[in-house]
Amino acid sequence: MDLLRAVVAVYLIYLGVSLILDRLAGRSDMALWLAWVCGVLFVLAGAAFGWFTWRHFRAGKAAEEDAPEIPEAPEEEKGRSS
């Protein structure tokens, strides 16, 4: 799940940068100020989502390391009847 969140964060950043670069290259008819506003918003959203994903990933790793080990119950011998 964390991998999917990371991919979404990178894609949002890519979309924001693409909006700005396409407008600067003249491949878009969008107003320059609107391209900058939308591009920056996408980049910020991607960065925030990436930060959230990283924190969630690290919290999961810390919880795994701190979790006590649960001993396995011994298996009953085969052929033993109660």
Number of C-alpha atoms within 10 A of each C-alpha: 7 12 10 10 16 19 12 16 23 16 15 22 21 15 17 22 18 14 22 21 16 14 18 13 8 10 10 14 9 14 10 14 11 13 22 19 15 16 22 18 15 21 21 16 16 24 17 13 19 21 14 15 20 15 12 13 14 12 12 12 11 11 10 11 10 9 8 8 8 6 6 6 6 6 6 8 7 6 6 6 6 3
